[in-house]
Amino acid sequence: MGKALTNQAMALFKSQVFLFLSEIPRGECIAYGELAKKAGFPSHARQVGSLMKNLPKDTKLPWHRVVNAQQRISFAENTDAYLRQKTRLEQEGWVIVGTKLVLNENS
């Protein structure tokens, strides 16, 4: 796991992650590690996951477009969080088998 961030670095990290997250187009997904790298903190994929997990439920940020490196939803199958993410991804054209994103029918 990456090193702990100072308060200043954490504020920069969060703002960068949220900026890049807000720019992910409808129908596309990004891995936690890829988002961390874009934000300038390549060894902080787990912290990206933590940020996504702790977003308010009514956030306008497209958190559902962040998946793990295997193109899978990281939440346990059939949990509330898994079902919310799966539904949102399916609304954007994704076909999901189990936890794996297999196809975006809109591309």
C-alpha positions in Angstrom: 0.0 0.0 0.0 1.2 3.6 -0.7 2.6 5.8 2.0 0.4 7.8 4.2 -0.3 11.3 2.9 0.2 14.5 4.7 -3.0 16.7 5.1 -1.8 19.0 2.3 -1.0 16.1 0.0 -4.3 14.4 0.9 -6.2 17.5 -0.1 -4.4 17.7 -3.4 -4.9 14.0 -4.0 -8.6 14.2 -3.3 -9.1 17.3 -5.5 -7.1 15.6 -8.4 -9.0 12.3 -8.1 -12.4 14.1 -8.0 -11.4 16.3 -11.0 -10.3 13.3 -13.2 -13.4 11.3 -12.0 -15.7 14.1 -13.0 -14.2 14.0 -16.5 -14.8 10.3 -17.2 -17.3 10.2 -20.1 -20.6 8.3 -19.8 -20.1 4.7 -20.9 -16.4 4.5 -20.0 -14.7 3.1 -16.9 -11.3 3.5 -15.2 -9.4 1.3 -12.7 -8.7 2.6 -9.2 -4.9 2.5 -9.9 -5.3 4.3 -13.2 -7.3 7.0 -11.6 -4.6 7.3 -8.8 -1.9 7.5 -11.5 -3.8 10.3 -13.4 -4.1 12.2 -10.1 -0.3 12.1 -9.7 -0.3 9.4 -6.9 0.4 6.1 -8.7 0.8 4.0 -5.6 -2.5 5.0 -4.0 -5.2 2.9 -5.7 -6.5 1.8 -2.3 -7.0 5.4 -1.2 -9.0 6.0 -4.4 -11.2 3.1 -3.4 -11.6 4.6 0.0 -12.6 7.9 -1.5 -15.2 6.3 -3.7 -16.6 4.2 -0.8 -16.9 7.4 1.4 -18.7 9.6 -1.2 -22.2 10.7 -0.1 -24.9 8.6 -1.7 -26.3 11.7 -3.5 -23.0 12.7 -5.1 -23.1 13.8 -8.7 -19.6 12.3 -9.3 -19.6 9.2 -11.5 -18.1 6.9 -8.9 -19.8 3.9 -10.5 -17.3 4.2 -13.5 -14.4 3.2 -11.2 -13.7 -0.5 -11.3 -10.8 -2.8 -10.3 -7.9 -3.7 -12.6 -9.7 -6.9 -13.7 -12.6 -4.8 -15.0 -14.8 -6.0 -12.1 -17.1 -4.3 -9.6 -15.2 -4.5 -6.3 -18.2 -4.7 -4.1 -19.4 -8.2 -3.0 -22.0 -9.5 -5.4 -25.7 -8.7 -4.5 -24.8 -6.1 -1.8 -26.6 -2.8 -2.0 -23.5 -1.0 -3.2 -22.9 -3.7 -5.9 -26.5 -3.4 -7.1 -26.3 0.4 -7.3 -23.1 0.3 -9.3 -24.3 -2.5 -11.5 -27.5 -0.7 -12.3 -25.7 2.5 -13.1 -23.3 0.8 -15.4 -26.0 -1.1 -17.2 -27.8 2.2 -17.8 -24.7 3.3 -19.6 -24.7 0.2 -21.8 -22.5 -2.2 -19.9 -23.2 -5.9 -19.8 -22.1 -7.3 -16.5 -21.8 -11.0 -15.8 -21.3 -11.6 -12.1 -19.0 -8.8 -11.2 -17.2 -8.6 -14.5 -17.9 -5.9 -17.1 -17.8 -7.8 -20.4 -19.1 -5.4 -23.0 -20.4 -1.9 -23.6 -23.1 -2.3 -26.1 -22.9 1.5 -26.9 -19.4 1.3 -28.2 
